[in-house]
Amino acid sequence: MEFSHVPVLLYETIDLLKIKDGGIYVDATLGGGGHSEEILKRANCRVIGLDQDDDALAYALKRLTSFGDRFIALKGNFRQIRKVVYQLGIDAVDGVLMDLGVSSFQLDNPEKGFSYNQDGPLDMRMDSKNPKTAADVVNTYSEKELISIFYEYGEERYAPQIARAIVKRREKKPFTTTLELAEEIIRAVPAKARREKHPAKRVFQALRIEVNDELGSLEEGLVGAVELLKPGGRIVVITFHSLEDRLVKKFFRREENPCVCPKDFPVCVCGKKPRLKIITKKPIIPGPQEVEKNRRSHSAKLRAAEKLSFA
Ligand SMILES: C[S@@+](CC[C@H](N)C(=O)[O-])C[C@H]1O[C@@H](n2cnc3c(N)ncnc32)[C@H](O)[C@@H]1O
């Protein structure tokens, strides 16, 4: 299958990273290498590209081979960003980029099991070594657990109806494919919900987040990234749904203003020092032209912060 992915908010991202000669940058979500390529073109710098998907790594390696040893591709989860970079003998970097979620290549490849429009195995693992698939979640989690992940990770209002239908159906035959599940969800929701977005959209998002522990990885990845940054180094994060964006916003705010002393204390006694300065007071979003050219960019939000010199 042809690898196709249009990088989102490309020039905004590269400008915010302040790419410079001699700099070292981590593209923690390498994907098709679109952002990495632009970083490498911008200055005589180095890029460490990280991805947990073998197919993405293979494609990006081929695409960026002309940059020689300025580009290194590594397999790994960005929750271990520090460990992976330290293993290269590098103890600090000038910038980190996280362009979250899955690429168009992953979404459009039915074999990966992310699509509710095309049939494929109910998989959804970005890392094929991950032992848990979406089928495992759907066929083994209790009804209560399914309701909870559909509510929490999918913000799905019909979570109880959908979980009930899944549990009833799997008693007869476990789910194995994406369309089996999508069709069951369509049957489970009221008719009016079938007229708006695809009724399976939110449940598929929830399952993907659960299978890949996306929010847990993000929390750990952000902590690791900040520790890895040099003073003055920047972190840029592009999110695609409100759960991710909220997490990044809160993390940046906590790092900018970490004091936990009661408000009426005249001076800070908790000793927590700020480590970041937020660069984007409001998130940057794609303009209408970008959204028109690339529909998948419509929900993107970019936030950036800089590591403080004394942090
Ligand atoms: C939106 S795509 C990135 C696209 C890329 N910026 C480009 O221009 O082609 C996200 C990529 O990050 C990878 N990914 C998502 N979460 C990850 C994680 N926790 N650790 C490593 N890679 C991750 C996915 O496998 C996917 O290839």
The ligand as a Gaussian input file, in Angstrom:
#p B3LYP/6-31G(d) Opt

LIG

0 1
 C        0.091000      11.776000      12.831000
 S        1.333000      10.626000      12.502000
 C        2.772000      11.603000      12.287000
 C        2.961000      12.112000      10.898000
 C        4.266000      12.817000      10.647000
 N        4.409000      14.015000      11.437000
 C        4.451000      13.132000       9.168000
 O        4.632000      14.305000       8.828000
 O        4.411000      12.219000       8.357000
 C        1.642000       9.923000      14.068000
 C        2.694000       8.837000      14.070000
 O        3.132000       8.698000      15.413000
 C        3.204000       7.355000      15.767000
 N        2.939000       7.298000      17.206000
 C        1.788000       7.582000      17.849000
 N        1.938000       7.445000      19.175000
 C        3.232000       7.085000      19.383000
 C        4.000000       6.805000      20.546000
 N        3.465000       6.841000      21.771000
 N        5.300000       6.496000      20.387000
 C        5.855000       6.442000      19.146000
 N        5.169000       6.673000      18.009000
 C        3.876000       7.000000      18.118000
 C        2.189000       6.643000      14.914000
 O        2.549000       5.307000      14.724000
 C        2.215000       7.472000      13.624000
 O        3.088000       6.930000      12.688000

